[in-house]
């Protein structure tokens, strides 16, 4: 966006509306973090016993920590070596400590946060802890930062609930400067469409378990983030659009000199922007209504994960900013779809990066007035400076402009040649409540359906019905009792191969659920995150087998076409077939009971009293 570029009127209107709606909560948040700021290293205010505990094991950093000279960085890490995306972070603390010393400061691992893998728990009982883990990560982040030892923080995380959880927790310490530090994607393996085809053949009984395992292992094959454009890689996109990464950090491969250089640069920058210097840049000032709006535009433009229709609400609320699905829908309807990355295309994120990547997308959207350029980025520049590519000039890290145009128009395009005039996500509303639908991977011919309902209380029941030949003809599979208060709102991605197979056979099918799908939501029309959920007496619980269900993703409506008197007289069934014990689920009862609605971010950490559907 040049100085003469005018902001899109919808961008201006939505941003203004959010700012006005959020004024009381945002003002209160800013006042709170202002009170927490100190003008000297935080640890100098500690008592001698407190401070001695804080540097007892600090080795060569003891003198600096003892005297109070120089900033001290908190490292909050989601490292584990079961997640491919987080395994590269094992050596990050050593690298960060050395970089901090070279810059005149120190760094300590302040704490670790849990990092579960939805790819491992998909379709298993552990998936019922997945969304709840985001709130646990937020609380663990707050605990890590609670020692008054730190002047800045580096947040090490990549995947689904981990980046949102880190950010929600970090915003409770919004007076501290913080940068997100990723690890990058694994190199390309088996193409995603080939993997999906094997999955579908396996669902049909035409591929053995050995063939399926071989395909999966060839796809997920090494350290780094999975290469499809799911929630993990959507997380990285959001951090770039919000200016919370060093520019271009998202999709650089792990284990490379460039990746290490970016981690060192993040460390150096964290020490430059503490409250003791002239360039104080607290994260609570970086995350505001403009950066959140930029994130929603980025989500729409790239066809990102449906999970962020939940996570972004919770992240924004942690900074005192109140958004809803109307905001997301309005922005998506004026944002062109610029990327085709699996599941809304055949390419992976490595091909997207090679074509020009996020730098090119950001630059294009700035040029059309669809992004706020004047957000406060952690690197000190505005969003124009974010739209750059990192490279190594020998051993020196530098940044350069992205290509002038896409290097692969099948993967990445400009607004003038967009894949679609609208973005990837829409809001639905009607007599069933409100919901989210991802359209970027759904063919235009499948974006609307009117068909009888087949009602289920678990995804296993849907698969059993398929195996016994009960899923004939056109239908809408209604899977209820899957909301945050029922069972933690698991993803139902296990249904994708089966429903995709039926659609390929010529049946018109769709999914309607108060649960989640996945960052890998694909070609089958899916009205998800239905709120109010069945457990809260939502209208989804009134649906009965055979009711005519209408879903139109383009028009943004979904409804049960049932006689009004009959509909009103029906009792809503919770549909919950849940087991709140085993696999640790018994520990999370309070979180389920106090969760907000999906449109509130399905968050148990705070409720928004402005929304009438707030959980009690």
N, C-alpha and C positions, 0 to 999 in steps of 0.2 A: 504494500500500500504506500503510494507516494503521498507527500504532504497534501496534494490536491485531491486525492481519492476521498470520496464521500462515503461515510459508513452507511450500510444498508439500513433502510428505515425499520425493518423488522428487528435487526440486531439492536438498534437504538431503543425501540419500544420495549422489547423484552428485557433488556438490561435495566432500563429505567423502572419498569414494573417490579423487577426483583429487588432493586435498591430501595424502592419505596416500601415494599412489603417487609423488607429485612431491617429497616432502619432501627427499630428498638433493640433487636437482638444483635445486630452488627455493632451498634454503638456500645452496647454493654460488653461485648467481646473485646473491642478495641480498648475500652477503659480497663478491663481486667488485665490484658497483656501489657498495657502501659505501666500499670502498678508493679508488674513483675520485673521490669527492666532494671538492671543495675549498670552503673557506669564504670565499674571495675570488674576484674575477673570474679565470677560468682563465688569461687571457693574462699576468697579472702574474708568473707563474712562468717565462715564456719568457725566454731570453737576449735581449740587445739586438738581435742580428742576426736572430734568429727573429721577434721582434716587429716590427722594421722591415719585414721582408718582408710581414708580415701586414697592415700598414696603409699600405703604399707608395702604393696607388692609391685610398685611401679618401676623398680629397677633403675635404668639410666634416666628415667624421667622424674625421679624423686626430687632432685634439686629444683627443677622448674616448677613442679607442682607445690613444693614447700614454700617457695618464695612468692608465689603468686604472679610471677612474670610470664606473660604470654598467654594466649588463649588455650583452652583445653576442649578438645572435640569429643563428644559422646558418639561412639559407634553403636548403633542399634542394628543387630544383624539377624536375618532370617536364615542364616546358613544352616543347611544340613546336606548330607551327601546322598540322600534318597531322591531328592528333587534334582533333576538334571539342570534346571534353571538356576538353582542356588548352590550347587556343588562348586562352581568356580569361585565362590566367595570365601572359601576356606582360608586362602592366603591374603585376603584383603586387609585384615587388621594389621598384619606385619608391614604391608606396603603403605598403609595409611599412617601408621606410627612413624615410619621413617620419613615420609613426606612432611608430616607435621613438624618433626624435629628440624628438618631442613628449612622450614618456613618460620622457625622461631616459636613453635608451639608444641603441644602434646596432644595425644589421643589415647583414649581408653575404651575398651569394650564395656559399654554401660549395661548391656543386657541383650539377651536373645529373645526372639519371639517365635512362637510355633509357626510352622509352615507346612501345611498339609497339601497334598496333591489331589486335585479333583480327578485327574486322569487315572489315579490308582483307586480312588474310592467310588468312581462312577458306577451307579447301580448297586452299590453295597451299603450296608448299614452305616458305615462311617460317613457317607455323604450327608447324613442328617446333622453332622457336626460342622459341615463345610462353611455355611454362611455364618453360623455362630462363631466360628473361629476368627472371623474378621473383628468382632467386638473384643474377643480375648486378646488378639494382637494389639488392638488399640490400648487396652488396659495394661498389657505388658510393656508397651512403649512408654506409657506414662510412668510406670514404676521404674523403668530404666533411667528416665530423665529426672527422677524425683530427688536426687541426692545433692542438688545445689553445687555440683562440682564442675558444671559444664557451661561453656560460652557459645557453643554451636553444636550441631549434630549432623552426622551422615547416616542416612537411612538405607540399609542394604536389603533390598527385596525386589522381586520381579512379579510373582505370580498372582493368581486370581484374587484372593481375599487379602493378600499380604500387603500390597501397596496401599489399597484403601485403608486397611487397619493401621499401618504405620502412619499414614497421613492424618487419620482421625486422632490418633494418640498424640502425634506431634503437635497438632493444632491446639491441644490443651496447654502446650508450652510455646504458644505463638510468639512470645517475645524473643525466642532464640532463632538465629539463622539456621536453616537446614537445607540440605540438598539430598535428593534421591540419587542413589548410585546403583545402576543395574549391572547385569552380567552379560547380556546380549544373547542372540539366538544361536542354536546349534546350526551347523551347516546342513544344507539340503540333503534329504534322504529320499526315500520312496515318495514320489509325488502324491499329494493329498487325495487327488481324485482316484488314483489307483488303490490307495488304502481304503477309501470309502466304498469302492466297488467290491473289494474283498469282504468288507464288513457286511454289505448288503447280500452278497452271495452266501455268506455264512448264516445270516438270518433266514435265508431261504432253504438252508440245508444243502447247498451246492458247493460249499467250501469247508474243508475240515478245520478242526481247531489248530492243527499244525500249520496249515496254510495261513490262517488268520494270525497266529502268533508270529510267523515269519514276516508277514506284511507289517504288523505293528512294530516289530523290532527293527525293521528296515526304515521305518518312518521316525521312530523315537530311538535314536541310535547313539547319542553322545551327550557330552556336557553342553548346556545351553538351553534356552527357552525352546519349547515346541514351535515349529515354524509356521503353523497355521495362524490365522488372525483371530484368535480367541481372546479371552479376557486378559491373559498375561501380556500379550503384545498390544492389546488395546490400552492396558495400563501404561505402557511405555509411551504410546502415542499421547495419552492425556498429559503425562508429565512434561512432554515437549511443548504441547500447546499451552500449558499453564506456566511455562518458564521455570520449572523446578529441576531440570537437568542442566548440566553443562551442554551447550548446543550439540545436537547430533549424537548424543550418547546412546540412544535407544537400541539401535540395531547393528552395533559393532560386535563382532564375534568375540567370545571369551578366549583367554589364553593367547591374546595377541599383544604386541607392543603398543598398538593404538589404544586398546582397552585399558591397559595399565596406565598409559599417559592420561587418559580421561579421569581415572580414579585419583591419580596424583593431583590433577588440576582441580578436581572437586575439593580435595583436602586443602589445598592452598587457598582456594576461594573461600572456603568456610572460615578460615582464620582471618581473612581480609574484611569480613563483613560482620564481625562481632560488635557488640555495643560499646566496646572500648575504642573503636576507630571512627573514622569520618564517613565510612560507607555502610553504616549499620543497615542491615536488610533482614528484618525478622520475617519468618515464614507467615505469620499471621497477617502481615501487610501484603504479601505476595498473593495469597489466596483470598480473593475478593470477588465481587459479583462479575467483574469483567473477565477475570481468568476462568471462572466457572462457566460463563457463557462461551468463552473460547473453547473450553473442553467439550461442551455440548455440540458446538459446531464441528469440531474435529471428529467426534464420535459419528455424527451424521455423514460427514464428507467421506469417511473411510469405511463406512459399513461396519462399525465396531460392535463390540459385545453388548448384548441385551442386559447383561449383569450390571452395566454402568447406569442403567436407568434407576437402579437401586443405589449403587455405591456413590454416585455423584451427589445424590440427595443427602446422604449421610456425611460425606466429606464437606459439602457446603454448610450443612447445619453445624458442624464442628467449628466453623469459622463465623457463625452467626448469620449465615446467608441462607435464605429460605427459597428453595426452588420446587417446582412440581412438574408433572408430566405435560401440562399445557405448554410450559416454557420449552421443553424439549421438542414437542410436536411442532410448535410454530417455527422454531429454528430449523428443524429438519426439513420442513416443507419449502424453505427457500434456499437450502444448501444443496448444491449439486453433488452427486456421487462421483468422486474422482478416482477411486481405487477399486480394483477387482482382485482381492486376495482371498484365498480359500477361507471360509466356505462360500463366499459370494463371487468366486472366480476360481481359476485353476492354479494361480501362482501362489508362492509362499512369500514370507516377509523378506527373504533374501533377494528374491527377484524384484520385489517392490523397492527395496533399498537400492538395488543396482539401477533401477529405472529412474531414480531421482529421489525417492523416499519422502520422508516427512518434511524435509526442508523445502522441497518443491511444492508440496501440498500447502504448507503454511504460506509460502511466498505467493502462490496463486490466490489463495483466499484473502490475503491481505490486499492484493491488487483489485479484488472485487468488492471490498468493503465489508467482508463477512467475518472479520476478526478485529478485535480491539488491539491495535499495535502498541498502545501505551501502558501495557501491564508491567508490573515490577518483576523482572526476572532475576533469578539468583545470581546470574553471571554479571549483572550490572547494566546490561543493555536492555533494549526493548524487544518486542517480538520479531522485529526485522533481524536482529542479531541472533535470534534463535534459529532462523531459517538459513543456517550455514552447515557445511560439512566439515568434520574434523579430519585432519591428515597430518602425517609426520614428515617434516622437512629434516631428514636425517633423524636426529633424536628429539627435535623440537616440535612440540604440538602447535599446530596452526589451524586456522579455519578459512574456508573459501566458500564462494557462492556455489549453489547447486547448478546442475546443467540448465541451460536456457529453456529447454523443453524436455518432455519425457523421452527417455531412451527406449521405452517399450510401451506403445500405446495400448497394448492388450492388457496391461497391468495398471497403468497410471496415465491419467489424462488431465488436461487443463479444464477450467470451467467452460470454456468455449466449445469443447468437444466432450463434455461429460458423459459418463455412461447412463446417467439418469438426471433429470432436472431436480429431483428431490433426494434427500438423504436416506439413510438406511432404516431409521426407526420412526414408528408412528404410535400415537396414543389412540386407543379405542375407548368409546364409551357408549352406554346404552342401558337397557333394563337389567343387564348383568353386572353393572358397575363400571369399572375402569380397568384397562389392561394395556399392555405393551405388545407390539408386533414388530418383528424385524422383516423388512420386505426386500432388502438388497440382494438376498440370495434366492428369493422366490420369483419364479417366472410370472410375468404379468397375467397370464392365463390362469394362474392358481392363486391370485391375491384376493379372490372373493369366493365364498361358498355358501350355499343354503342346502342343508342336509340334515337328516335325523341324528339325534344324539345317541351315542352309546356311552353309558355312564359307568365309570370305574372309580375305585377308591385307592388303587395302587398301580404303579406302572407294571408290576408283575402280572396283575390281572389282565392288562391289555395284551401282554405277550402270550399269556395262556390262552386268551381268546383267539389270537392269531394262530397258535399251534393247533387249536381244535376247530379251525375253519369258521369261526363266528364273525370274522371281520369281512363280510361280503358287502358289495354295493358301495354307494357313497355314504359317508358318515362323518360326524365330528366326534372324535374321542374326547370325552370330558373326564379329566382326572382331577378329582377334588380332594380336599383334606391334605393338601401339600403346602399350605402356607406357612409363614414364619411361626405362628403361634401353635400350629398343629404338630409339625415335626421338624421345624427348622428350615423349611423351604428348600428341599434338595433339588438339584438339577435332575431332569428326567431325560437326559440325553440318550439313555439306553433305548428309547423309543424311536430314535431317528432312523436307523437302518430299516426297521419294520415298516414304519409309515412311508418311508421313501420307496420301499419295494412295492407297496400297494399302489402308490401314486404312479409308479412306472408301469404298473399293470393296466392303467387306465381308469382306476377308481379316483373319484374326487374325495380327498380326505383332508382333515385338519385336526389340530390339537387345541383344546381349550382347558386351561389349568390355572389354579392359584399357586402352583409351584413355579420353578424356574426351568428353563431349558439349559442353554449353555452358550458360552462364547462361540461355540461351533454350531449354533443354530443354523439350519440349512434350508433345503429347498421346499420343505413342507410348511404350509401356512400354520403358524402357531400363535395363538392369543394367550399370552402368559402373564404371570404376576397379577392375576385377577384380584382386585380388591373392591369391597371387603372379601376376605377369604371365607371359605365355608365354615371354619371354626368360629368365626366372628358373626355367623348368621348371614353371610353374604348370599346374594341371589344365585350364585353358582350352585348352592346347595338345594335350590328349588328345581333344578333341571331333572327330568326323568327320562328314561329310555324312550326313544321315539319322538321326543319334542323336536320341533323344527328349529334349528339353530342357524342364524345368519351372521356371517362375519365378512366385513368388507374392509380390507386394510387400506385401500385408497381413500375411501370415504371416512374412515376412522370410526366405524360403528360396529357394534356386535350386540346381538339380542336373541332372546328366546321368543319365537313367534308362537306364543301361547295366548289363548283367550285371556283378556285382562282379569276378569273375575276369577277364573280358575287359577291364574298365576298368583293373584293377591291372596287367595285362600290357602295356598300351599304352605306347609311348614318347610323351613330350610333345614336340611340335614347336614350335619357337620362333615359327613363322609370320611371321618378320620379313623383309619385302621392303623393305629400307632402303637408302638412299643417304646415306652419312655425309659426302659431299663436295658442294660447291656451296651457294649461298645462305648461306655462312658456317657451315654445319653442321660442317665439319671442325674448327672452333675449339672445339667443345663436347664433344669425345669424353670428356675426363676427367670432365666434369659428368654425362654420361649414365652412365658406368661406375660412378660413386660415388653415384648417386642412391639414396635410400631408397625404400621401397615407397610406394604411394599412401596407405596408412593411416599411414605415417610422415610424410606431407606431401610425398612425392616430391621431397625436398629433398637437394641435394648438399652442403649447408653443414655438416651435422652428422648423425650417425646415433644412434639410440636403442638402446643395447645391451640394454635391457630386452625388446625385441621380437625374438623368435627369427628373424623373417624379415628382419632387418636386412641390407642389402646389404654384401658384404665390402669 
